[in-house]
Amino acid sequence: MFDFDRLRALVAVADHGSMTGAAAALCRTQPSISRQIAALERQAGVPLLVRSPTGASLTPAGALLVDHTRGVLDRLHRAERQLSALGGDGGSLTIGSFSSANTTLLPRAFHDHVTRNPRAAKPFVPQTDPERHLADLRAGRLDLALVTEWDLHAQDLDGIELVPLVEDELLVALPRDHPFARERLTLADLSDDTWIDGAHPDCLGPLDGFVSAVSVHCDDWTGKQGLVASGVGVMLFPSLALPSVRRDVVVRRPCDEIPRRRLYLACPAGARRVPAVASMVESVRAAAASLPDRVSVGGRGGFSGRRYER
């Protein structure tokens, strides 16, 4: 079996490009790192590095071994986090999310979680890229992550458990003075409008064939609503975020059926054995079940600032 310290030295050389850089990162001397790599190469039976006066680079065999080692380090990091959460009060949970989920779903889940676990450390939501959530779960940087089916396209789900939450209805947000703010509308009626795109590359995917060539990109949820309110454009509005509608924005359901997006809570396989994780999973599921999914925005009315436009 490979020596773990030697494997860590190899990863450090790969990360820093030289024995000297690896030594500094690991608080070792350069000769000790060199000896560890030489011993690892003897054990592997093949060269792992290409050495040069300016540094060191991985051979194909070295790259393969580094990939496997990173996987082991990721799993150990995850185990460390989960073991800390198994303590009496549970450790702090780090949860990945996305902007519209942060408006209502996650706050409700947090409130339920801390109410039922008053002595537990408060959950933490870092600013993360939803497209990296699965990788961050595997690496132990996240304990849980809210994802949509858009985030799962072409993703490796090995080692990831998905907890289904809700099918989120997609609506259309318009400025209050838009010609169709109080009329029945179809997506074709908005084909000449400027559409405001979001952070995710698939944000406007459900509108394929209906979106004009010109669009405005904004990855901030509050900013997107502000752009709509000022008349810059229109945007898709998930029912997930209905309680956050601005009073100068009208949300309507087109006559066309826009495909819903599925929401999931993702976690590393086996993580739900950790009490703090299991508790948060149940809190998120309860919050999803309480969403205003059944708010009527159809007919000749729209939803605006928590009240109906008739």
N, C-alpha and C positions, 0 to 999 in steps of 0.2 A: 504494500500500500504506500502511496506517495506521502512524503512528509508534508504536513500542512504548512509549516513555516516556510519551507522551500517553495511551495505553490504560491503563497502570498508574496514572496519575493519576486517570482516570475510575473505575477499580475502587476506588481508595482513597477517593474521594468517596462512592461507593456504600456502602462498608464503614463509613465514619465519619460520614456524614450532613452533611458540610460541607466547604468548601474549607480551612478552618482545621484541621480534624481530619485531612484528607488531607495537608496540608503537614507537620503534626507527625509523622505516621506515616512519611512519605518523607524527612524531614529537609530539607524545602524551605521556601521562603517562600510565604505565601498568594498574593501577586501572581503568582509563577511558576506555581503550580498553576492559577490563573485563566486565565493566558495559554495554558497547554497545553490546557485544556478548550476555550477559544474557538477555538484553531487546529484542534482535533479536530472541533469542530462545523462549521467551515468546510469541512473535508475531507469530512465525512460528508454535508453538505448539509442537515442537519436538526438541530433542537435536541435535545440529549442530556440536559440538566438543567433542572429548574424551580428557579429561584433564589428565595429568600425571606430576610427579615432573620434568620430563625432557622436557616438552613441551606440544603441543596440536596437535591432528590430526583430520581430518574431519570424521564425520559419513557419511553414505550414503546420508542422507538428506542434510548434509552440503555440500557434494561434488556436489549434484544436484544444490543447490542454488548458489554455487560458479561458476559453469559452466554458468548458466544463467546470473549471474552478470558480468562475463568476457565479454559475448556477448554484454551487455548493455554498458560497459566501452569502448569496441572496437567501437561501433557505435557512442558514444559520441566523442571519439577521432577523428574519421573520420569526423564527423560533424564540429568539431573545425577546422580541416584542410581545409575543403571545405568552411566554412564561411570566413576564412582568405583569401582564393583565390577569394572570391567574391568582395573583395575590389577593388578600382579603377584600380590599376595596376596589380592585381592578385598576389597571393602568389607564393612562389617557389614550383615547382612540384618535387616529388620524384618518380623516374621511375625505375622499375626493368627491367633487361635485361639479355642477355647472350652473350658470347664472340663473336661469329660470327656476331651477330646483331650489336655489338659495332664497327665493322670495317667500316661499310658504312651506314647501314640503320639509326641508331640512330643519327650519326653526321649530316646526311642530314636533318633529321627531326628537330634537334635542330637548325640548321642554318635557316631553313624556319620559325620556331617558333619565334626565337629572331628577325629575320628580320621584321616579321609582328607585333611583340609586343616588340619594342625596350625598353620600360620602364618596362617591366615585369622582375621579378626576374629570374635569370638563372636556368634552370632545373638542378636537381641533380640525378646522377646515383650511388647508393651505391653498394658495393660488396655484393650481395645477392645470395642465393641459389635458382635457378629457380624452384626447387621442392617446395619451400615455398612461391612462389609468391602469390598464391591465398589466403593463410592464412594471408600473410602480407597485402594484399589488404583489407581483411575483418577487420583486426586489425587497419587499418588506418596508418600503417607504410609505405605503398606505395599508390600513387595516381593512377598510371597506371603500367602495366607490359606487356612486350613483352613475349609471350609464344608460344611454339609449341604444336602440338597435342600430342606429347609425354608427355608434362607436365600435360595434362588433364586426363590421364588414371586413372580411379578409383577415380577421384576427385569430391567433392561436388561442383557443380556450382551454388548452391542457392545464390542469391544476387550478382552474378557476370555477367556482360555483356561482351560478346566476339564480337569484331569487326574483321571480316575476313580481312586479308591483302593480302596474296599471297600464292601460292603453290610453295614451294622452291624445285627446282630440285637438286638431290643429285648426285654428280660426284665422281670421284676417283682421288686422288692426288698421284703422283709417283715421285721418284727422277729422275733427268734428264737422268741418265745413266741406268735406269731400262730397261730391255729387251723389255717391251711393251710401253715405253715412246713415240714411234713413229710408233707403229703398232696398227692395230685393236685388240681389246681385249674383252674378256668376263670375267665375275666374276670368272668363273671356272679357268681361266688362272692365277688368283691371289690367288687360294686356299691354296698354300703353303707359301704365303708371311705372314710376321708378320703384323698384323693390329694394328694400334694405336687407342686406345679407347679414348673417351672424357669424360667430366664431367658427362653427363647424363647416367643413367643406360640403357636407350634404344638407345644409340648412334649408336650401330652396329646392332640394331634390324632389320633394312631393309635388312641386309645381312645374315639373318638366314640361315644356311646351307652352306654358302660360306666362312665363317671366320675360319681360323685355330685356333687350341686350344690355341696357344700361342699368347698373345697380350700384348702391352705396354699401360699403362694407363697414360694419361696426360690431365689435365683439363685446361691447358693454351693454348690459340689459337696460339700465337706466338711460343710457345714451340713445339706444335704439328707439325707445318710446319718445324721447325728446325730439328725435328727428321726425317721427311720425306726427307728433303734435304740431311741429312747426311747418308741416306741409311738404317736407322734403320727399317723402315717399310713403309707401305702405309696407307692411311686413306680416309674416306669419306670426301668430300669437298662440302659444300652447295654453290649453285650458288649465294646465298645471299652475300657471301664473295669474289666473283671473283676479285673485284678490289684490294684485298689485297694479291693476289698470289705472292709469292716470285719468283725471277727470276731463282732460282735453283730448282724450283718445277714445274712439268708439271701436268696439270689437264686435265683429259680425260673423255669422256662419254662412258661407256661400251656399247656393243651391247645389253646386257640385260637391261631391263627397271627396274631401281631401284625405288621403290615407293617414291613418293614425300612426303615431310612433309609440313603440313599446318601451317602457321603462323597467330597468332591472337594478337590483342591488347586487354588486359583484363582491366576492370575497375569496381569499385563497381557500382551496379545498381543505376541509377539516377545521377551519378557523372558528366555526360556530360552536365548537366544543369549549371555547373560551367564554366564560360567563359574560364578560363585558361586551364581547362581540355579539353573542346571542341576544342579549338585552337590547342592543342598538338595532339589530335586525328586526326584532319585534316592534320596536318603536317606529322604525321607518315604515314597516308594513301597515301599522295602525294609522300613521299619518297619511299614507297613500290612500287608504280606504276612506279617509275623511275629506279628501279633496273635493272641491265643488265641481265635480265632473258632470253633475246633472243640472248645472245652471243653464236655463234656457236662454239662448241668444239667437234663436231662430225667428221665423216669421218676419214681421216688419220691424222688429225691435233689435236693439244691440245692447251690449253690456258696456257701461262706461263709469269708471270711478265707483264701483260697488253698487251701482243702481242701473235700472233699465232705461233705455231710450225707447219711447213708444212713438 
